[in-house]
C-alpha cells in the first residue's frame, strides 16, 4: 500500500475541506495518508504519492515535493485553467484509492536544474531570467552547449520544458510542445530589434544565460529564487531525475487545448 500526502494552501478552504475528508476516509480504510499546507512553516511529509488540490501552482509545489522524495504527483483540478491537472474534484477518492492500492503507473516529465553562484533549483515548467527593474530592459546573451546563440535587449528570456510550454512560454508566443517530446524551448520576452522567435533544442542541451547589462531576477516555476548582475550567469540543463506524474493515461493534446485554452477562458 502506497502512502499519500495531500497538498493544499490554507487560502483555499475548499481544498482543505476535500483533503480533510479524504484523509479521514482513507485512514479508516487502512491507507497511510496525511495533509500538508504548502504555505505553512511545516516541512512536507515524505510520501509515495503527493496529491495536489488546487490549480497549476499547487501542482508545481507538490511536484517539487515528489521530486525531492522520489515519489510521484497526482493533480486534482480546483483551479481556473488546470492544464496540468487530470482529476476532477468528484473523482478524488476513486483516483487516490487506485494509486494507493495498485502498482506505480506514472509518466516521466522532463525537469530542469538551474545553477548560479553556488545555488541550485529544480523546475518542472520553466526558468526565467527577467528584468529586475520595471520599465528597464535587461541585456542578455544566450549560449547553447557553450556556443553563443543570441544576444537580446528584452524583458527577459525563458527556458521551458514541454510540460511548461503551455504556461508562460505560451503567453510569450512560444510553441506548444507535447509532453512526451524530448526538447527544451528557449523563448525571448519582448525582445527589442532582434529575433523574437523561440528556439526548440534537444533535451540534453545546456543553456547558459549571461547578464551583459542591467539587473535580472531568476524565476523558477513562478517563484523568484535569485538575482543576477552584469557578468553573472545561470546554467540550465536537464535534471538527471524526471518528475513522475501519476495517472499517466494518454490524453488527446487537441482535446486538452480546446478545453483548457479555449478563446477567452473567462
For each residue, the residues with C-beta under 8 A, 3 or more apart:
1: 30 31 32 100 101
2: 48 49 99 100 101 104
3: 31 32 33 46 47 48 49 100
4: 26 31 32 33 34 47 48 49 50 51 96 99 100
5: 33 34 35 36 44 45 46 47 49 50 51 65
6: 18 19 22 23 33 34 35 36 50 51 53
7: 35 36 38 44 50 51 52 53 54 58 61 62 65
8: 12 15 16 18 19 35 36 37 38 52 53 54 58
9: 12 15 37 38 39 54 58
10: 16 37 39 40
11: 39
12: 8 9 15 16 53 54 58 78
13: 16 17
14: 17 18 78
15: 8 9 12 18 19 53 54 58 78
16: 8 10 12 13 19 20 35 37 53
17: 13 14 20 21
18: 6 8 14 15 21 22 53 76 78 89 92
19: 6 8 15 16 22 23 35 51 53
20: 16 17 23 24 35
21: 17 18 24 25
22: 6 18 19 25 26 33 51 92 93 96
23: 6 19 20 26 27 33 34 35
24: 20 21 27 28
25: 21 22 28 29 93
26: 4 22 23 29 31 33 93 96 97 100
27: 23 24 30 31 32 33
28: 24 25
29: 25 26 97
30: 1 27
31: 1 3 4 26 27 96 97 100
32: 1 3 4 27
33: 3 4 5 6 22 23 26 27 47 96 100
34: 4 5 6 23 45 47
35: 5 6 7 8 16 19 20 23
36: 5 6 7 8 40 42 44 45 65
37: 8 9 10 16 40 42
38: 7 8 9 44 58 61 62
39: 9 10 11
40: 10 36 37
41:
42: 36 37
43:
44: 5 7 36 38 50 65 68 69
45: 5 34 36
46: 3 5 69 71
47: 3 4 5 33 34 50 69 71
48: 2 3 4 71 72 104
49: 2 3 4 5 66 71 72 73 74 96 99 100 246
50: 4 5 6 7 44 47 62 63 65 66 71 72 73 74
51: 4 5 6 7 19 22 62 73 74 75 76 92 96
52: 7 8 58 59 61 62 63 73 74 75 76 85
53: 6 7 8 12 15 16 18 19 58 76 78 92
54: 7 8 9 12 15 57 58 59 76 78 79
55: 58 59 77 78 79 80 81 82 85
56: 59 60 79 81 82 83 84 85 167
57: 54 60 61 79 222
58: 7 8 9 12 15 38 52 53 54 55 61 62 78 79
59: 52 54 55 56 62 63 73 75 84 85
60: 56 57 63 64 84 124 125 221 222
61: 7 38 52 57 58 64 65
62: 7 38 50 51 52 58 59 65 66 73 75
63: 50 52 59 60 66 67 73 109 124 243 245
64: 60 61 67 68 122 124 221
65: 5 7 36 44 50 61 62 68 69 71 73
66: 49 50 62 63 69 70 71 72 73 243 244
67: 63 64 70 111 122 124 239 241 243 244
68: 44 64 65
69: 44 46 47 65 66
70: 66 67 241
71: 46 47 48 49 50 65 66 244
72: 48 49 50 66 104 106 244 245 246
73: 49 50 51 52 59 62 63 65 66 243 244 245 246
74: 49 50 51 52 87 95 96 99 245 246 247
75: 51 52 59 62 82 84 85 86 87 245
76: 18 51 52 53 54 85 87 88 89 92 95
77: 55 82 85 86 87 88 89
78: 12 14 15 18 53 54 55 58 82 89
79: 54 55 56 57 58 82 85
80: 55 265
81: 55 56 260 261 265
82: 55 56 75 77 78 79 85 260
83: 56 166 167 256 260 261
84: 56 59 60 75 163
85: 52 55 56 59 75 76 77 79 82
86: 75 77 247 249 251
87: 74 75 76 77 91 92 95 247
88: 76 77 91
89: 18 76 77 78 92
90:
91: 87 88 94 95
92: 18 22 51 53 76 87 89 95 96
93: 22 25 26 96 97
94: 91 97 98
95: 74 76 87 91 92 98 99 247
96: 4 22 26 31 33 49 51 74 92 93 99 100
97: 26 29 31 93 94 100 101
98: 94 95 101 102
99: 2 4 49 74 95 96 102 246 247
100: 1 2 3 4 26 31 33 49 96 97
101: 1 2 97 98
102: 98 99 105
103:
104: 2 48 72 244 246
105: 102 246 247 248
106: 72 244 245 246 247 248
107: 179 180 244 245 248
108: 242 243 244 245
109: 63 124 161 162 163 179 242 243 244 245
110: 161 162 163 182 184 203 238 239 242 243
111: 67 122 123 124 161 238 239 241 242 243
112: 122 123 124 126 127 159 161 184 236 237 238 239
113: 120 121 122 123 236 237 238 239
114: 120 121 122 123 127 218 220 225 234 235 236
115: 119 120 234 235 236
116: 119 218 226 228 232 233 234 235
117: 226 228 232
118:
119: 115 116 225 226
120: 113 114 115
121: 113 114 127 218 220 225 226
122: 64 67 111 112 113 114 220 239
123: 111 112 113 114 126 127 161 164 220 221
124: 60 63 64 67 109 111 112 161 163 164 221 243
125: 60 160 161 163 164 167 168 221 222
126: 112 123 158 159 160 161 164 167 168 169 220 221
127: 112 114 121 123 158 159 218 219 220 234 236
128: 156 157 158 159 168 189 217 218 219 220
129: 138 140 156 157 158 209 211 216 217 218 219 228 234
130: 138 155 156 157 158 189 216 217 219
131: 134 136 137 138 155 156 214 215 216 217
132: 138 214 215 216 217 227
133: 136 214 215
134: 131
135:
136: 131 133 214
137: 131 153 154 155 192 214
138: 129 130 131 132 153 154 155 156 211 213 214 215 216
139: 151 152 153 211 212 213 214
140: 129 151 152 154 156 157 209 210 211 212 216
141: 148 150 151 152 209 210 212
142: 148 149 150 151 152 157 186 207 208 209 210
143: 146 147 148 149 207 208 209 210
144: 147 149 186 199 201 205 206 207
145: 205 206
146: 143 206 208
147: 143 144
148: 141 142 143 151
149: 142 143 144 186 199
150: 141 142 188 194 195 199
151: 139 140 141 142 148 194 212
152: 139 140 141 142 157 188 191 192 194
153: 137 138 139 191 192 193 194
154: 137 138 140 157 188 189 190 191 192 194
155: 130 131 137 138 189 190
156: 128 129 130 131 138 140 188 189 216
157: 128 129 130 140 142 152 154 186 187 188 189 209
158: 126 127 128 129 130 168 169 172 174 185 186 187 189
159: 112 126 127 128 184 185 186 207 209 236
160: 125 126 164 165 167 168 169 174 184 185 187
161: 109 110 111 112 123 124 125 126 164 165 184 185
162: 109 110 165 177 178 179 180 181 183 185
163: 84 109 110 124 125 166 179 243
164: 123 124 125 126 160 161 167 168 169 185 221
165: 160 161 162 169 170 174 175 176 177 185
166: 83 163 169 170 176 257 260 261
167: 56 83 125 126 160 164 170 171
168: 125 126 128 158 160 164 171 172 222
169: 126 158 160 164 165 166 172 174 175 185 187 198
170: 165 166 167 173 174 176 261
171: 167 168
172: 158 168 169 187 188 189
173: 170 187 196 198
174: 158 160 165 169 170 185 187 198
175: 165 169 185 198 200
176: 165 166 170 253 257
177: 162 165 181 183 185 200
178: 162 181 253
179: 107 109 162 163
180: 107 162
181: 162 177 178
182: 110 202 203
183: 162 177 200 201 202 203
184: 110 112 159 160 161 200 201 202 203 205 207 238
185: 158 159 160 161 162 164 165 169 174 175 177 198 199 200 201
186: 142 144 149 157 158 159 198 199 200 201 207
187: 157 158 160 169 172 173 174 198 199
188: 150 152 154 156 157 172 191 194 195 196 198
189: 128 130 154 155 156 157 158 172
190: 154 155
191: 152 153 154 188 194 195 196
192: 137 152 153 154
193: 153
194: 150 151 152 153 154 188 191
195: 150 188 191
196: 173 188 191
197:
198: 169 173 174 175 185 186 187 188
199: 144 149 150 185 186 187
200: 175 177 183 184 185 186
201: 144 183 184 185 186 205 207
202: 182 183 184 205
203: 110 182 183 184 238
204: 237 238
205: 144 145 184 201 202 237
206: 144 145 146 235 236 237
207: 142 143 144 159 184 186 201 235 236 237
208: 142 143 146 233 234 235 236
209: 129 140 141 142 143 157 159 233 234 236
210: 140 141 142 143 231 232 233
211: 129 138 139 140 214 215 216 228 229 230 231 232 233
212: 139 140 141 151 230
213: 138 139 230
214: 131 132 133 136 137 138 139 211 230
215: 131 132 133 138 211 227 228 229
216: 129 130 131 132 138 140 156 211 227 228 229
217: 128 129 130 131 132 224 226 227 228
218: 114 116 121 127 128 129 224 225 226 227 228 234
219: 127 128 129 130 222 223 224 225
220: 114 121 122 123 126 127 128 223 225
221: 60 64 123 124 125 126 164
222: 57 60 125 168 219
223: 219 220
224: 217 218 219
225: 114 119 121 218 219 220
226: 116 117 119 121 217 218 234
227: 132 215 216 217 218
228: 116 117 129 211 215 216 217 218 232 233 234
229: 211 215 216 232
230: 211 212 213 214
231: 210 211
232: 116 117 210 211 228 229
233: 116 208 209 210 211 228
234: 114 115 116 127 129 208 209 218 226 228
235: 114 115 116 206 207 208
236: 112 113 114 115 127 159 206 207 208 209
237: 112 113 204 205 206 207
238: 110 111 112 113 184 203 204
239: 67 110 111 112 113 122 242
240:
241: 67 70 111
242: 108 109 110 111 239
243: 63 66 67 73 108 109 110 111 124 163
244: 66 67 71 72 73 104 106 107 108 109
245: 63 72 73 74 75 106 107 108 109 248
246: 49 72 73 74 99 104 105 106
247: 74 86 87 95 99 105 106
248: 105 106 107 245
249: 86
250:
251: 86 255 256
252: 255 256
253: 176 178 256 257
254: 257 258
255: 251 252 258 259
256: 83 251 252 253 259 260
257: 166 176 253 254 260 261
258: 254 255 261 262
259: 255 256 262
260: 81 82 83 166 256 257 265
261: 81 83 166 170 257 258 265
262: 258 259 265
263:
264:
265: 80 81 260 261 262
266:
